[in-house]
Amino acid sequence: MGILFYWSFAYQLIRTDFVKMISLWTALFFIAYKIIQQNPNNWKILAITALLFRIVFMFAIPNLSQDFYRFIWDGRMLLEGFNPYLSLPEVWVAQGNPPIAQAQELYSGMGELNGSHYTNYPPISQFCYFIAALFASKSILGSAMVFRILIILADIGTFYFGRKLLKMCNLPQHHIFWYILNPFIIIELTGNLHFEAVMVFFVIWSLYLLQKGYWYWAAVVLALSVSTKLIPLLFLPLFFQRFVPLEGKATIKRNLLSGTPKLIGFYAIVIASVAITFAPFLSSEFIKNFSKTISLWFQNFEFNASIFFIIRWIGFQIVGWNVIETAGKILPLVTITILIGLTFFRKNKTTPQLATAMLLGICCYYFLSTTVHPWYIAVPLSLCVFTKYKFPVAWSFVIIFSYTAYIHPDFKENLWMVSLEYITVFTVFILEIVRNRRQKPQLITS
């Protein structure tokens, strides 16, 4: 039954048909829940089922997102020897001499908004796009299939290292399936071709290596996650207490002396590794274009926000206009303050403690963001399986409400649906905070 529902989602669904979308979405979540509930210790059945569900999408063109057209464009530009960070698709199309196959179709697919901005996808993502261009330089479906294979391989890696990490932390191993079998992950990543799957793989692999004591390799792999999607940069401060635990007055000085060299080494390796991946593209023009595009996410774009939409409403009442430009500058500073607090005012020594800090940090960032696309939730969902918090699982279900924006011909958000989404998320989050505070602390091995 699950395969039939996924097939319908992949090949028959139109994103403006929200009734059908949420019906399939709800049914698939129920099926995933029952499969995990009935087979918690049979990881082979769960893993094979997760793989089969993904294979259903193999020959499908994404129907909920058009970002993959830009991925194909960037990859083909690289294949032809052009730096994708230095040119705009709209310029190539306007000049009438794009150097890649199916240029007009790709430009139409990505849309004028996407085609009028410089690419903001980091080098490891670009490498994935290049692989697709290498194997399918003249076929959009072929490129989508290559993307899908890479994303499925990343999910297999997440499953492999995630399950091992859960075992090492004395946590239930079947918790990894709340990520691997989650319909949101299967549809948004495998189905709609978002490379958060690759970033998550590197993050989980890095945590596994750190748990094993290979902090230097963990730094390299964490750098690869940053060079896939920049978001893991937020996690860097949180690793402080993994190397320098701030507990016990008698041992803090000793911890500083013994842990600081490793901490500095860890950060140095991460920064150096990221710099190496960006090196082939570096130029003053690249820095200008890349930083300009990144700033747009904070000061121009807004979608599916929570706290920012409240701030925006207050701004309209007080000053009479959208305060996104001002809020977009202040809210990141609030996020940084929260990350500093999580770094120094809670214990982050063990892997579950570190994963919890990472989860809280990334969620606070999203709660304060002006733009929260559905696929962003993959990161907190992957981290929550190593913690006592499961509100990202609820979020992965209600995130579907954001797609009500596509019901309107001109793409207009339904703020009632957005409110329902975040009321659900914050309610579950608060209930879990209360529950966890009432529970007695449990010993978790580092």
LUMSE-580239 format. One line per 5 residues: number of its first residue (from 1); their letters; for each residue x, y, z of C-alpha. Coordinates in steps of 0.02 Angstrom, whole numbers, plus 32768, in hexadecimal, padded with zeros to 4 digits. Example, Ala and Ser with C-alpha at 12.3 -4.5 7.8 and 13.67 -1.06 7.14 Angstrom:
REM LUMSE-580239
1	as	8267,7F1F,8186 | 82AC,7FCB,8165
***
This chain:
REM LUMSE-580239
1	mgilf	8000,8000,8000 | 808D,8078,802B | 80DD,805C,7F80 | 8039,8086,7F29 | 8024,8126,7F8D
6	ywsfa	80D8,815B,7F68 | 80BD,8134,7EB0 | 8022,81A2,7EAF | 8082,822C,7F07 | 8113,8220,7E8B
11	yqlir	80B8,8210,7DE6 | 8005,824D,7DFA | 8007,82DB,7E78 | 7FFC,8392,7E45 | 8036,8406,7ED1
16	tdfvk	7F9C,8474,7EC1 | 7F30,83DE,7EF3 | 7F4A,83F3,7FAE | 7EBB,8380,7FE1 | 7F0A,82ED,7F87
21	mislw	7FB6,831F,7FC4 | 7F89,8323,807D | 7F22,8283,806C | 7FB6,8223,8025 | 802C,8278,80A1
26	talff	7FC2,8245,8136 | 7FAD,8193,80F7 | 8068,8180,80DB | 8091,81C0,8189 | 8016,8144,81D4
31	iayki	8063,80B6,816F | 8113,80E7,81A4 | 80DD,80EE,825B | 808C,8041,8252 | 8121,7FF4,81F9
36	iqqnp	819B,8033,827C | 8125,8008,830B | 810E,7F54,82CF | 81C5,7F34,82A0 | 8231,7F97,831A
41	nnwki	82B7,7F10,8325 | 82B4,7ED4,8271 | 8326,7F54,8223 | 8338,7EF3,8180 | 827E,7EFD,8159
46	laita	827B,7FB5,8188 | 8316,7FDD,8120 | 82D9,7F7D,8086 | 822E,7FD2,8094 | 8280,807D,809E
51	llfri	82E9,8055,8003 | 8253,8017,7FA0 | 81F0,80B3,7FC9 | 827F,811C,7F84 | 8293,80B7,7EE6
56	vfmfa	81DD,80DE,7EBA | 8215,8190,7E92 | 82A3,815D,7E1E | 8251,8191,7D7A | 81ED,8224,7DBD
61	ipnls	8207,82DD,7D9C | 81F4,833C,7E42 | 8145,8384,7E54 | 8156,83EC,7EF3 | 81F6,844C,7ECF
66	qdfyr	824D,8494,7E37 | 82F8,84B0,7E86 | 8341,8417,7E2E | 833D,8474,7D88 | 83BE,84ED,7DCF
71	fiwdg	8424,845A,7E0F | 842A,8413,7D5F | 8457,84BE,7D18 | 84E9,84D4,7D90 | 852A,8425,7D70
76	rmlle	8528,843A,7CB5 | 857E,84E3,7CC1 | 8609,848E,7D24 | 8614,8404,7CA3 | 862D,8486,7C1B
81	gfnpy	86B7,84DA,7C80 | 8655,8571,7CBF | 8652,85AD,7D73 | 8599,85A5,7DA6 | 85B4,8629,7E2D
86	lslpe	85E3,86B0,7DB0 | 8550,86B4,7D37 | 8493,86BF,7D36 | 8423,8647,7CD5 | 83B6,86D8,7C9D
91	vwvaq	844C,872D,7C4C | 847C,8692,7BEA | 83C9,8679,7BB0 | 83B4,8730,7B82 | 8453,872C,7B1A
96	gnppi	8412,8694,7AC0 | 84B2,862E,7ACB | 84AC,85BF,7B66 | 853A,853F,7B5E | 84D1,84B1,7BA5
101	aqaqe	844A,843E,7B62 | 8392,8461,7B89 | 83BF,850E,7BCB | 8317,855D,7BA6 | 82B9,84CB,7BF4
106	lysgm	8326,84D2,7C90 | 830F,858E,7C9F | 8253,8580,7C8C | 8253,84F5,7D0D | 82B7,8552,7D91
111	gelng	8250,85F1,7D79 | 8281,86A6,7D60 | 82A0,86C5,7E1A | 831F,8639,7E28 | 836D,8660,7D80
116	shytn	8388,8716,7DAF | 83F4,86EF,7E46 | 84A3,86A8,7E54 | 84AE,85F6,7E93 | 84C6,85DF,7F4E
121	yppis	84E8,8524,7F51 | 8593,84F9,7F9C | 861B,8492,7F45 | 85ED,83E2,7F7F | 853C,83FD,7F41
126	qfcyf	8586,843F,7E9F | 85EF,83A1,7E92 | 854F,8339,7E9C | 8502,83A4,7E14 | 859E,8389,7DAB
131	iaalf	858E,82CC,7DBD | 84DD,82D6,7D78 | 851A,833F,7CE6 | 85A6,82C2,7CC5 | 852D,8231,7CB4
136	asksi	8495,828C,7C6C | 84C8,832C,7C15 | 8432,832E,7BA0 | 83A6,82E2,7C06 | 8346,8337,7C92
141	lgsam	82FB,8292,7CCB | 83A6,8240,7CC2 | 83F0,82C9,7D2F | 8362,82B5,7DAB | 8384,81FB,7DB3
146	vfril	843D,8218,7DD8 | 840F,8296,7E60 | 8397,8216,7EA9 | 841B,818D,7EAE | 8494,8201,7F09
151	iilad	840E,8232,7F87 | 83DC,817C,7FA5 | 8494,814F,7FC0 | 84A0,81DE,803D | 8408,819E,809B
156	igtfy	8454,80EF,809F | 84EF,813D,80ED | 8486,819B,816C | 842F,80F9,8199 | 84D3,809B,81AA
161	fgrkl	852F,8117,8218 | 8492,8151,8272 | 8467,80A1,82AA | 8519,8083,82E4 | 851B,8127,8343
166	lkmcn	8477,80FF,839A | 84BF,8058,83D1 | 855E,80AA,8413 | 84F4,8125,8477 | 8486,809B,84C0
171	lpqhh	83ED,80E1,8467 | 8367,807B,840C | 83AA,8055,835F | 82FF,8058,830C | 82F5,8113,832F
176	ifwyi	8358,812F,828F | 82BE,80FB,822E | 825F,8194,826B | 82D3,81E8,81EE | 82F1,8162,8169
181	lnpfi	823B,812A,815B | 81F0,81D6,8175 | 8182,8201,80DE | 81BC,82B6,80E9 | 8271,827F,80CD
186	iielt	8244,8208,8041 | 81D7,8287,7FE5 | 8239,8327,8003 | 82E8,82E2,7FEC | 82DD,8248,7F7B
191	gnlhf	8240,8285,7F24 | 8263,833F,7F13 | 8320,832F,7F07 | 835D,839B,7F97 | 8410,837D,7FCA
196	eavmv	83F0,8393,8083 | 83FF,82D5,807C | 84B8,82E3,8053 | 84D4,8368,80D8 | 847B,82FE,815C
201	ffviw	84E6,8267,812C | 8586,82C8,814B | 8544,830F,81F1 | 8515,8262,8234 | 85B7,8216,81F4
206	slyll	8618,82A2,824A | 85BF,8281,82F0 | 85E6,81C7,82DE | 869F,81EA,82C0 | 86A2,8260,8355
211	qkgyw	8652,81DA,83C1 | 86DA,8162,8389 | 8760,81DF,83BC | 8797,820C,830B | 877D,82C6,8325
216	ywaav	87F0,82F8,8296 | 878E,8292,8216 | 86EC,82CF,8266 | 8727,8380,8240 | 8748,8356,8189
221	vlals	869D,8304,8174 | 8645,8393,81CE | 869A,8409,8153 | 8651,83A3,80C4 | 85A4,83BE,810E
226	vstkl	85C4,847A,8114 | 85FC,8475,8060 | 855B,841C,8031 | 84E7,8496,8089 | 852B,8524,80F5
231	ipllf	84B1,8505,8184 | 8528,8494,81EB | 8593,852F,820A | 8517,8553,8295 | 8550,84B6,82EF
236	lplff	8608,84E6,8300 | 85FD,8540,83A9 | 859D,84AE,83F3 | 8633,8439,83E4 | 8691,849F,8468
241	qrfvp	8662,8434,84FE | 8680,8394,849F | 8738,83C0,84AE | 8736,8434,8546 | 86AE,83FE,85C2
246	legka	867B,848E,8634 | 864E,8428,86CD | 86A1,8416,8777 | 8703,84AC,87B7 | 8796,843D,87DF
251	tikrn	87A2,83F8,872E | 8778,848D,86C1 | 882C,84CB,86BD | 886B,841C,8695 | 87E7,8409,860D
256	llsgt	881A,84AE,85C0 | 88D0,847B,85BB | 88B0,83CE,8573 | 881D,83F4,8501 | 8844,849E,84B6
261	pklig	88CB,845F,843D | 8852,83DC,83F7 | 87C7,845C,83EE | 8834,84D6,838D | 886C,8448,831D
266	fyaiv	87B8,8414,82FE | 8783,84C3,82CB | 8820,84DC,8263 | 8801,843B,8202 | 874B,8468,81E3
271	iasva	8777,8517,81A4 | 8809,84DA,813A | 87A3,844D,80ED | 8714,84C2,80C2 | 8790,853C,8075
276	itfap	87DB,84B1,800A | 8730,8484,7FC2 | 870D,853A,7F96 | 87BD,855C,7F54 | 879B,852F,7E9C
281	flsse	8712,85B2,7E94 | 875E,863E,7EFC | 8768,86ED,7EB5 | 8730,8799,7EE8 | 869B,878A,7E73
286	fiknf	866B,86E2,7EC0 | 866E,872C,7F70 | 8603,87BE,7F37 | 8582,8752,7EDE | 857A,86CA,7F62
291	sktis	8567,8743,7FF5 | 84E4,87A6,7F96 | 847B,870B,7F78 | 848C,86D0,802C | 8453,8778,806F
296	lwfqn	83B3,876A,8009 | 8379,86DB,8078 | 8380,874B,8111 | 8343,87F1,80CD | 82D5,87D0,8035
301	fefna	8285,8724,8034 | 81FD,86EE,80AB | 819F,8649,80B1 | 8155,85D9,8138 | 81A1,863F,81C5
306	siffi	8163,863B,8279 | 81A6,86C0,82EE | 81D6,8732,825D | 8122,8736,821E | 80ED,8774,82CA
311	irwig	8176,87F8,82C6 | 8141,8828,8216 | 808D,883F,824F | 80C4,88AB,82E2 | 8130,8910,826A
316	fqivg	809B,8933,81FA | 8037,896F,8291 | 80C1,89E3,82CF | 811C,8A25,8236 | 80A7,89F0,81AA
321	wnvie	811F,898A,813F | 8179,88E4,8137 | 820E,88E7,81AE | 8265,8851,815F | 8302,88B3,8135
326	tagki	831B,88E8,81EB | 82E0,8842,8235 | 834E,87E3,81BB | 83E6,8837,8208 | 83B3,8827,82BE
331	lplvt	836C,8776,82C5 | 8411,8722,8291 | 8464,877C,8323 | 83E0,8735,8397 | 8405,8688,8351
336	itili	84BF,869F,8372 | 8499,86D4,8425 | 8431,8637,843F | 84BC,85CA,83F6 | 8539,8619,846E
341	gltff	84C3,85F4,84FE | 84B1,853F,84C7 | 856E,8533,84B8 | 859B,856E,8567 | 8501,855A,85D4
346	rknkt	84D0,84A4,85B8 | 8531,8401,85B6 | 8564,83CA,8507 | 85E5,8347,8532 | 8590,82A6,84F9
351	tpqla	8551,8286,8449 | 8498,828A,847D | 84B7,832E,84DA | 8512,8376,8443 | 8488,833B,83CD
356	tamll	8407,838C,8440 | 8465,8432,843D | 8472,8426,837F | 83B8,8400,8373 | 8386,8492,83E2
361	giccy	83FF,8506,8389 | 83C3,84DF,82DA | 830C,84E7,830D | 8324,8591,8360 | 8375,85CB,82BE
366	yflst	82E0,858E,8259 | 8262,85D5,82D5 | 82B3,867F,82BC | 82CE,8670,81FF | 8270,86D0,817B
371	tvhpw	826F,8639,8107 | 8254,8583,8138 | 823E,8511,80A3 | 81F9,8464,80CC | 8299,8406,80A5
376	yiavp	82F9,846B,8127 | 82A7,8400,81AE | 8313,836B,817A | 83A1,83A7,81EA | 8341,83B2,8290
381	lslcv	82E7,8311,8264 | 838C,82B4,824E | 83D0,82F8,82F3 | 8336,82D6,835C | 834B,8218,834E
386	ftkyk	83E2,8229,83C2 | 8384,8290,8443 | 82EB,828B,84B5 | 8293,8308,8444 | 821F,82CD,83BA
391	fpvaw	81C4,836F,838D | 821F,8374,82E4 | 81C0,82D6,82B7 | 811D,8335,82D4 | 8166,83C7,8272
396	sfvii	8190,8354,81E0 | 80D6,832A,81D7 | 8088,83D7,81E9 | 8108,8427,8174 | 8093,83F0,80E9
401	fsyta	8023,8484,8117 | 80A4,84F8,80C8 | 8075,84B0,801E | 7FCA,8503,8028 | 8025,8599,7FDE
406	yihpd	801F,8542,7F35 | 7F61,8538,7F35 | 7F5C,85F1,7F07 | 7F8C,8611,7E4F | 8003,869C,7E82
411	fkenl	8054,863B,7F12 | 8006,8686,7FAD | 8025,8642,805A | 7F93,860E,80C6 | 7FC7,8656,816E
416	wmvsl	7F40,85F2,81C7 | 7F96,8553,818C | 8040,8597,81BB | 7FFB,85C0,8268 | 7FB5,8510,827B
421	eyitv	805E,84C9,824B | 80C0,852B,82CD | 803D,851F,8356 | 804E,8462,8345 | 810C,8469,8345
426	ftvfi	811C,84DF,83DA | 8098,847F,843D | 80F2,83DA,8428 | 8199,842E,844A | 815D,847E,84ED
431	leivr	810B,83DC,8527 | 81AE,837F,850A | 8211,8402,856A | 819B,83EF,85FE | 81A0,8331,85F4
436	nrrqk	825E,832A,85EA | 8271,839D,8681 | 8200,832E,86E8 | 825F,8291,86BC | 82F5,8261,8725
441	pqlit	839B,826F,86C9 | 83D1,81CD,8679 | 8485,8196,8663 | 84B8,8199,85AD | 8563,815D,857A
446	s	85D1,81D5,851C
***
